[in-house]
């Protein structure tokens, strides 16, 4: 379609497009092309080739993209949707109109940045602002493509930007999805992907992992088993929805449920692709889905036993629980299996004989060889952690007594990590096959999971945890969240460092685990040195 714009009163016959009968149209007066008003003074016979257009309220209009914006400043978070092809960010002023007002952030320039839809996707550029526009920690020098996973910072305001499809685009996608052959089984090898669901219901939040590339969501019943049980929500059907992985992306479809499936507050009537930030509503329960790639690690090489026997499995009792729940005890010492004992595989991992005092659930992990996590939202926190890491060797370097060193470190942990109120250090005794408590604050005996401590030490991995809900365990702990970090000198296992908090709702983040991992490596070498 070619649209010819001409001022009012201009003879239509003088326009070369008029009456051509070749799909060209002429419109009088003011018109809008790609959402921008064109004045009558632009000239005669101005032609624009467009594909998608519609006549609305006496003017030419086009299918305009919808930009969803999440804005975070200080403690305030708000969301808005702008239906324009170009969006200008800044602070409301008399000089130039802005589409997204970032007041009261005075560090944002009056006209700070703009975003627009291109063929490649959503583009963002800085408009000569005083502090610049930051994307994922890098200052923009030229326009870049951004998506919902990118962290955009203007002044002290953090934004998340994502394009939302128009109603027409949604219909086209749904038609394409129906025509496509949707395989019930993922094309990837079983176990290559796993899905992590963040479930929010009745004011409570929990994490549920499904260790396969397909999950049926509903209410548990004997006839048709489900992978994600939402039995507490009576608005959920027995088999309500299916979430699966196809070509590296998550998809969801309704299984003819009574109340349907909502994605970002819009009901779906066919397979719908899910992004990382998309909100899935089933019944009255809200969910987010994170797709995780399971990297297959090579099995550790072990020396065969006499007689040519094959590699032995993990010692009995050292297998990580599938539900990530770990009982905890208040003990001064616990079982520890050093590498040589684990190699032999002829010893069981022993838990304390006493009754556990509670149960914790691991919420996130950081592998030994994982790259450090950096907080892109709070620059102040990242700088503070960097400063801590630089100062820590000097803090402990002058202490050459093991007891004094451990006492100093547990006190420092309360200063370093947000919300930390308790800390403890356990060291490995290879000869006695035990893990011994060396120091802790406050004076109350700390609660520890011997198995989680053993796995952290043996795997060189950090673990963040939260206390299980009452539905999962009736035993209650005064502590609500915490972390376990290994103390190692290279591959030599030295001990474990524990940090706890009594604050409800606190959840330690990947960057917290990264800092604990770095501290554990520095501290492990120093503990080994002063113990020699």
C-alpha positions in Angstrom: 0.0 0.0 0.0 1.3 3.5 -0.9 -0.1 6.3 1.1 0.1 9.8 -0.4 -0.1 12.7 2.0 -1.0 16.2 0.7 -2.3 19.4 2.3 -6.0 20.2 2.5 -7.2 21.9 -0.7 -4.6 20.2 -2.9 -6.1 19.0 -6.1 -6.3 15.2 -5.9 -5.9 14.9 -9.6 -2.4 16.4 -9.5 -1.2 13.5 -7.4 0.4 10.9 -9.6 -1.0 8.1 -7.3 -4.6 9.3 -7.5 -6.9 7.0 -9.5 -4.1 4.7 -10.4 -6.1 1.7 -9.3 -3.0 0.0 -8.2 -3.6 -0.1 -4.5 -2.6 3.5 -3.8 -4.7 5.8 -1.7 -4.8 9.5 -1.0 -5.8 11.3 2.2 -6.3 14.9 2.9 -5.0 17.1 5.7 -2.9 15.8 8.6 -2.0 12.2 8.8 0.2 9.9 10.9 3.0 7.8 9.6 4.5 5.3 12.1 2.8 7.3 14.9 4.4 10.7 13.9 2.1 13.5 12.8 3.0 14.9 9.4 2.1 18.6 8.9 0.3 19.8 5.8 3.4 21.9 5.0 5.4 18.8 4.1 4.6 19.3 0.5 2.5 17.8 -2.3 2.3 14.2 -3.3 4.5 12.9 -0.4 4.4 9.2 -0.7 5.1 6.5 1.9 5.2 2.8 1.2 3.7 0.9 4.2 2.5 -2.6 4.8 0.3 -2.5 7.9 -2.1 0.4 8.1 -5.7 1.1 9.1 -8.0 4.1 8.8 -9.0 5.3 12.3 -10.8 8.5 13.3 -10.2 10.3 10.0 -6.4 9.7 9.8 -3.9 7.2 8.8 -2.7 5.0 11.7 -0.4 2.1 11.9 0.0 -1.0 14.0 2.0 0.5 16.9 4.2 -1.6 19.2 3.5 -1.8 22.9 6.5 -1.2 25.2 6.2 -2.7 28.7 8.5 -0.9 31.2 9.3 -1.8 34.8 10.8 1.1 36.7 12.7 0.7 40.0 14.0 3.7 42.0 15.0 3.5 45.6 12.3 1.3 47.2 9.6 2.1 44.7 8.7 -0.2 41.7 6.1 0.6 39.1 5.1 -0.7 35.7 3.6 0.9 32.7 2.8 0.2 29.1 3.4 2.8 26.3 1.7 2.2 22.9 4.1 4.2 20.7 6.7 3.3 18.1 9.2 5.7 19.8 9.5 6.4 23.6 11.6 9.2 25.1 12.8 8.8 28.7 13.6 11.8 30.9 12.1 14.2 33.5 9.0 16.2 32.7 10.0 19.7 31.6 8.7 22.7 29.6 11.4 22.4 26.9 10.5 19.0 25.4 7.8 16.5 26.0 8.9 13.1 27.4 6.9 9.9 27.2 8.3 8.3 30.4 8.8 10.6 33.3 11.5 9.3 35.7 10.9 11.9 38.4 11.8 12.2 41.3 15.2 10.9 40.2 17.2 14.2 39.9 20.2 12.3 38.4 18.2 11.6 35.2 18.6 14.2 32.5 15.5 16.1 31.2 15.8 14.3 27.9 17.8 11.2 28.7 17.3 8.4 26.2 14.9 7.0 23.6 13.8 3.5 22.6 12.1 2.4 19.4 11.1 -0.6 17.5 13.2 -1.6 14.5 13.3 -4.7 12.2 15.9 -6.3 14.5 13.9 -5.6 17.7 13.9 -2.9 20.5 16.6 -0.4 20.1 17.9 2.0 22.8 20.2 5.0 22.6 21.4 7.7 24.9 20.4 11.3 24.0 23.5 13.1 25.4 22.5 12.7 29.0 24.9 13.9 31.7 25.4 10.5 33.4 24.8 8.4 30.3 22.7 5.3 29.8 24.0 2.1 31.2 23.1 -1.4 29.8 24.3 -4.4 31.7 27.0 -2.3 33.3 28.3 -0.8 30.0 27.8 2.9 29.1 26.1 3.3 25.7 28.1 4.9 22.9 25.7 4.0 20.1 22.2 2.4 19.8 22.0 -1.2 21.0 19.3 -3.9 21.0 17.8 -4.5 24.4 15.4 -7.2 25.8 13.6 -8.0 29.0 16.7 -9.7 30.4 18.9 -6.6 30.0 19.4 -4.2 33.0 19.0 -0.6 31.9 20.1 2.2 34.2 19.4 5.9 33.8 20.7 7.9 36.7 19.8 6.0 39.8 16.8 4.4 38.2 16.8 0.8 36.9 14.5 -0.2 34.1 13.4 -3.4 32.3 12.1 -3.0 28.7 10.2 -5.5 26.7 8.1 -5.3 23.5 4.5 -6.6 23.9 2.9 -7.9 20.8 -0.2 -6.1 19.4 -3.5 -8.0 19.2 -2.9 -8.6 15.5 0.6 -10.0 16.1 -0.8 -12.2 18.8 -3.4 -13.6 16.5 -0.8 -14.3 13.8 1.4 -16.1 16.4 -1.4 -18.2 17.7 -2.4 -19.2 14.1 1.3 -20.1 13.4 1.5 -22.0 16.7 -1.7 -24.0 15.8 -0.3 -24.9 12.4 3.0 -25.9 13.8 3.4 -29.5 14.9 4.0 -29.2 18.6 5.9 -32.2 19.8 4.8 -33.5 23.2 8.4 -34.6 23.9 11.2 -32.1 23.6 13.8 -32.4 20.9 16.5 -32.2 23.4 17.9 -35.2 25.2 16.1 -36.0 28.5 17.8 -34.3 31.4 19.5 -31.7 29.3 17.0 -29.1 30.5 15.2 -28.6 33.8 12.6 -26.1 34.8 12.5 -24.1 38.0 9.1 -22.7 39.0 8.7 -19.7 41.3 5.3 -20.3 42.9 3.4 -17.4 44.6 0.2 -18.3 46.4 -1.6 -16.9 49.4 1.2 -14.5 50.2 3.8 -17.2 50.2 6.6 -17.8 47.8 8.4 -21.1 47.1 10.7 -22.6 44.5 9.9 -25.9 42.8 12.3 -27.7 40.5 11.1 -30.1 37.7 14.1 -32.1 36.5 12.8 -32.8 33.0 11.8 -30.7 30.0 8.1 -31.1 30.4 5.8 -30.5 33.4 2.1 -31.0 33.9 0.5 -28.5 36.3 -2.6 -29.3 38.3 -3.9 -30.9 41.5 -2.5 -34.2 42.6 -4.8 -37.2 42.0 -4.4 -40.9 41.6 -5.7 -41.1 38.0 -3.5 -38.5 36.4 -0.2 -37.6 38.2 1.1 -34.0 37.9 4.7 -32.6 38.1 3.7 -29.3 39.9 1.1 -29.8 42.5 -1.2 -26.8 43.2 -3.7 -28.7 45.3 -4.1 -25.8 47.8 -5.7 -23.7 45.0 -9.2 -25.0 44.4 -9.4 -22.9 41.2 -6.8 -25.2 39.6 -8.1 -28.1 37.5 -6.7 -31.6 38.0 -4.8 -31.4 34.8 -4.7 -27.6 34.2 -1.7 -26.8 32.0 1.4 -28.1 30.4 4.8 -26.4 30.2 7.5 -27.8 28.0 10.8 -27.0 26.3 11.0 -26.8 22.6 14.1 -25.6 20.7 15.6 -24.1 23.8 12.5 -22.1 24.8 9.6 -22.6 27.3 6.0 -23.0 26.0 2.7 -23.3 27.9 -0.7 -24.5 26.8 -4.1 -24.9 28.5 -5.3 -28.5 29.0 -9.0 -27.6 28.7 -9.1 -26.3 32.3 -12.1 -24.7 33.8 -10.6 -21.3 34.4 -8.0 -21.2 31.7 -4.4 -20.0 31.7 -3.3 -16.4 31.8 0.1 -15.1 30.6 0.8 -11.5 31.6 -2.9 -11.1 32.6 -4.1 -12.2 29.1 -5.9 -15.5 28.6 -4.3 -17.8 26.0 -6.3 -19.9 23.6 -3.3 -21.8 22.1 0.4 -22.6 22.8 2.2 -19.5 24.0 5.9 -18.9 24.3 7.2 -17.9 27.7 9.9 -15.4 28.4 12.0 -15.2 31.6 10.0 -12.3 33.0 6.5 -13.5 31.9 4.0 -14.0 34.6 1.9 -17.2 34.4 -1.4 -17.4 36.3 -3.1 -20.7 36.9 -6.2 -20.4 39.1 -5.3 -17.9 41.8 -1.6 -18.9 41.8 1.1 -16.9 40.0 4.2 -18.6 38.6 7.4 -17.7 36.8 9.4 -20.3 34.9 13.1 -20.4 34.5 14.7 -22.7 32.0 18.0 -24.2 33.2 20.5 -26.0 31.0 22.0 -29.0 32.9 25.6 -29.3 32.0 26.7 -32.9 32.0 29.8 -33.1 34.1 32.2 -35.9 33.5 32.3 -38.5 36.2 35.2 -38.1 38.5 38.1 -40.4 37.8 38.8 -42.8 40.6 41.5 -45.4 41.0 40.0 -48.9 40.5 40.0 -51.1 43.6 42.1 -54.3 43.7 40.9 -56.9 41.4 39.9 -54.4 38.7 36.6 -53.4 40.2 34.8 -50.5 38.6 34.5 -47.1 40.0 32.4 -47.0 43.2 29.4 -44.8 43.7 29.1 -42.1 46.4 29.3 -43.4 49.9 25.8 -44.4 51.2 24.1 -41.4 52.8 26.0 -38.8 50.8 23.5 -38.6 47.9 21.9 -35.1 47.6 18.2 -35.2 48.4 16.0 -34.8 45.3 13.7 -32.3 47.1 16.7 -30.2 48.3 15.6 -30.5 52.0 18.3 -31.0 54.6 17.7 -31.8 58.3 19.8 -29.7 60.7 21.2 -30.4 64.2 22.8 -28.4 67.0 26.1 -30.3 67.4 29.7 -29.4 68.0 31.0 -32.1 65.6 29.6 -34.1 62.7 30.6 -36.7 60.3 33.1 -35.8 57.6 34.4 -38.1 54.9 37.8 -37.0 53.5 38.6 -37.6 49.8 40.5 -40.8 50.4 37.6 -42.3 52.3 35.1 -41.2 49.6 37.4 -42.8 47.0 37.4 -46.1 48.8 33.6 -46.0 49.0 33.5 -48.5 51.9 32.2 -46.1 54.6 28.7 -44.7 55.2 28.0 -41.1 55.9 26.6 -41.0 59.4 24.1 -38.4 60.6 23.8 -37.5 64.3 21.8 -39.9 66.4 19.8 -37.1 68.1 16.5 -35.8 66.6 17.1 -32.9 64.1 15.9 -29.5 65.3 14.6 -28.4 61.9 14.7 -28.7 58.1 16.1 -26.2 55.5 15.7 -26.1 51.8 18.4 -25.1 49.3 17.2 -22.2 47.1 20.3 -21.6 45.0 23.8 -22.9 44.4 27.1 -21.7 42.9 29.5 -24.3 41.5 33.2 -24.2 42.1 34.0 -23.3 38.5 31.0 -20.9 37.9 31.9 -17.3 36.9 31.4 -14.6 39.6 27.9 -13.1 39.8 27.7 -9.3 39.8 24.8 -7.2 41.1 23.8 -5.1 38.1 20.9 -3.4 40.0 22.7 -2.1 43.0 26.0 -0.6 42.0 26.6 0.5 45.6 26.4 -3.1 46.8 28.8 -4.3 44.1 31.3 -1.7 45.0 31.0 -2.5 48.7 31.6 -6.2 48.0 34.6 -5.4 45.8 36.0 -3.2 48.6 35.4 -6.1 51.1 37.2 -8.6 48.9 40.3 -6.3 48.6 40.4 -5.6 52.3 39.8 -9.2 53.5 43.4 -10.5 53.1 44.7 -7.6 55.1 42.0 -8.1 57.8 43.1 -11.7 58.5 46.7 -11.5 57.5 48.1 -10.5 60.9 46.4 -13.2 62.8 48.5 -16.4 63.3 46.4 -18.3 65.9 43.6 -20.5 64.7 41.1 -19.8 67.4 41.7 -16.0 67.2 41.4 -16.2 63.4 38.1 -18.1 63.5 36.7 -15.7 66.1 37.7 -12.7 64.0 36.2 -14.1 60.8 32.7 -15.0 62.2 32.5 -11.4 63.6 33.5 -10.0 60.2 30.8 -12.1 58.4 28.1 -10.2 60.3 29.5 -6.9 59.0 29.9 -8.0 55.4 26.6 -9.8 54.5 23.2 -8.1 54.6 20.9 -9.4 57.4 23.6 -11.7 58.8 23.2 -12.2 62.5 24.9 -15.5 63.1 28.1 -17.2 61.7 30.1 -20.3 62.4 33.3 -22.0 61.2 33.8 -25.8 61.1 37.1 -27.4 60.2 37.9 -30.8 58.7 39.7 -33.5 60.7 40.8 -36.1 58.2 42.1 -38.5 60.8 39.1 -38.4 63.0 36.7 -38.2 60.0 34.9 -35.4 61.7 33.8 -31.8 61.2 34.6 -29.7 64.3 33.1 -26.4 65.4 35.8 -23.8 65.8 34.0 -20.6 66.5 30.5 -19.1 66.3 28.5 -16.0 67.1 26.4 -15.4 69.1 27.0 -17.8 72.0 24.0 -20.0 71.2 25.1 -23.2 69.6 24.6 -23.0 65.8 22.4 -25.3 63.8 24.1 -27.1 60.9 23.3 -29.6 58.3 26.2 -32.1 58.2 25.2 -33.5 54.8 25.0 -30.0 53.2 28.3 -29.0 54.8 29.9 -32.2 53.5 28.6 -31.6 50.0 29.7 -28.0 50.0 33.2 -29.0 51.1 33.5 -32.0 48.7 32.1 -30.2 45.7 33.7 -26.8 46.4 30.2 -25.3 46.0 28.3 -22.6 47.8 24.6 -23.0 48.8 21.9 -20.5 49.9 19.0 -21.9 51.9 15.8 -20.9 53.6 13.9 -22.6 56.4 11.1 -24.9 55.1 7.5 -23.8 55.4 5.3 -25.3 58.1 3.6 -27.4 55.5 7.0 -29.0 54.8 8.3 -29.4 58.4 6.6 -28.7 61.7 10.0 -28.3 63.4 10.7 -24.5 63.5 14.1 -22.8 63.7 14.9 -19.3 65.0 17.0 -18.9 61.8 15.3 -18.2 58.5 17.9 -18.1 55.8 21.7 -18.5 55.3 24.6 -19.8 53.2 27.2 -22.5 53.3 30.6 -21.9 51.7 33.6 -24.2 51.4 37.0 -23.5 52.9 39.6 -24.9 50.5 43.2 -24.4 49.5 43.2 -25.4 45.9 41.8 -28.9 46.1 42.7 -29.4 49.7 39.5 -29.5 51.9 39.8 -27.3 55.0 36.3 -26.7 56.3 33.0 -24.8 55.9 31.9 -21.3 56.7 28.2 -20.7 57.6 26.3 -17.5 57.7 22.7 -17.3 59.1 19.9 -14.8 59.5 16.7 -14.6 61.6 15.0 -12.2 59.1 11.9 -13.6 57.6 11.7 -13.3 53.8 15.4 -12.8 53.4 16.9 -14.7 50.4 20.6 -14.6 49.7 21.5 -13.9 46.1 24.1 -15.3 43.6 26.4 -12.3 44.2 26.3 -13.1 47.9 27.3 -16.7 47.1 30.1 -15.4 44.8 31.6 -13.2 47.6 31.3 -16.1 50.1 33.1 -18.4 47.6 36.0 -15.9 47.2 36.2 -15.4 51.0 36.3 -19.2 51.5 39.3 -19.5 49.1 41.3 -16.8 50.8 40.4 -18.0 54.3 40.9 -21.7 53.5 44.6 -21.0 52.6 45.1 -19.0 55.8 43.5 -21.5 58.1 45.7 -24.2 56.6 48.7 -22.1 57.1 48.1 -21.3 60.8 47.1 -24.9 61.5 50.4 -26.3 60.2 
